[in-house]
C-alpha cells in the first residue's frame, strides 16, 4: 500500500519562501507522475511527469519549482516570492506503479495536505 505525506507548511510573510516535501512510501515500483494542488477545489499548481515534463499554473510560473529526488521517492515544491493569494492547503498527488500481492498495479494517491499561510 502506498502512502503520500506532505509536510513543510507554515506561516510566512509576503515575499517569503517555503519548500514542501512530498514523501511517497510503501511498495512503490515506479512514480510516473507527481503533482501539487491547492485549495478546496484542488486547483493545479504544478505537475511533473516521467521525472522531466513540467507544467505550472500561470499564477505561479517563475516563482514555484517542482522537483523530484528519485533515490527516495520524494518530491518537492519550492516556493519563493510568496503572496497572500498563495495561502491555501497544498496537496500532493502521486501516481505510478506499486507492487501488491505478487503483482504490479497502478496507484494514484493523495496526501492529507499541508497548510501554507502568507501574511500581508
N, C-alpha and C positions, 0 to 999 in steps of 0.2 A: 504494500500500500504506500502510495506517495503522499508526502506532506509538504505543503508550501507555507513558509513562515516569513512574513515581512517584519522588519524592525527599523529602528533609526529615526522614527518620527519625533517631533518635539515642537517647541515654540522658538521661533527665530524672528529677529527684526527684519523689516523691509531691507532688501539688499543682501541679506544673509545667505548662507549656503547650508545644505544638508546632503548627506549621501545615504540612501536607503538600500540595505541589503535585502535580497530575496533568496532564502535558502530552500533548496529542494532536496528532500531526503527520502529514503526508502529504497525500494528495488528499482532504481532508475537505470534503464539501459541507455537511453538517449533522450536529450532535450532538444526538440526541434524548433520550439517557439517559446519566447518569454516576453510578456508584456506588462506594462504598468497602466493602471486605470485609476480614475479618481471620482469621488462624489457618489451620491445615491444612484445616479444613472450610469455609473461606471463608465464615464467618458474616457476615450482613449487618450493616453498621454504619450506613450512611446511603446514600440514593439520591435523586437529583433527576431528574425527568422534565420534558421540554419547558421547561427553564430555570426552572420555577416550583414544581411539586409536589414536596414532600419527604417522606421517611419515614425515621424513625430507629429503631434498636433501643432497647428500653426502658432498657437499661443505660447508654446514652449521652445520653439526652434531657436537655436543659438544659446539657450540658457540651460537646457536639460540634456544629459547624455546617458544613454542606456548602454550597458556593457555586460559581459559575462566572463566568469572565471571557469573554464571548462574542467579544471582539475578537481573542483569540489562542487560542481553543480550549483553555483551561486551566481545570481545576477545582481546588478546594481542600477540604481537610478541616481545619478549625481545632478544636483540642482543648485544653480547659482543665480544671483540677482533675483532672489525670490520677491514676489509681490503679494499683497494681501489677497488678490484673486486666486492665488495658488493654494489658499487654505482649503483643505479637504481631507477626507480619509483616502489614503492611497492603497490600492490593492495590486497584488502581483498575481498574474495568471501564467501557469507553465503548462506546456503540452509536449508530448513526446511518446516514448515507448517505455513501458515498465515490464518487469518480469514477475509473473504471478502464477503460482500453481503449475509450474513446469512448462509454461508457455509465455510468449510475449504478447502484450496487448497495448493498445494506445491508452494514454491518460490525458486528462485535461482538468487541472485542479487549481482552485483559488486559495489564496491566503485569507486571513481574517481581517487584514487591513491595519494600517498604522496612521495615526493622526498627525497631520502637518498643519501647524498654525503659524501664519506670518502676521506679525503685529505691525500696525501702521504707526 
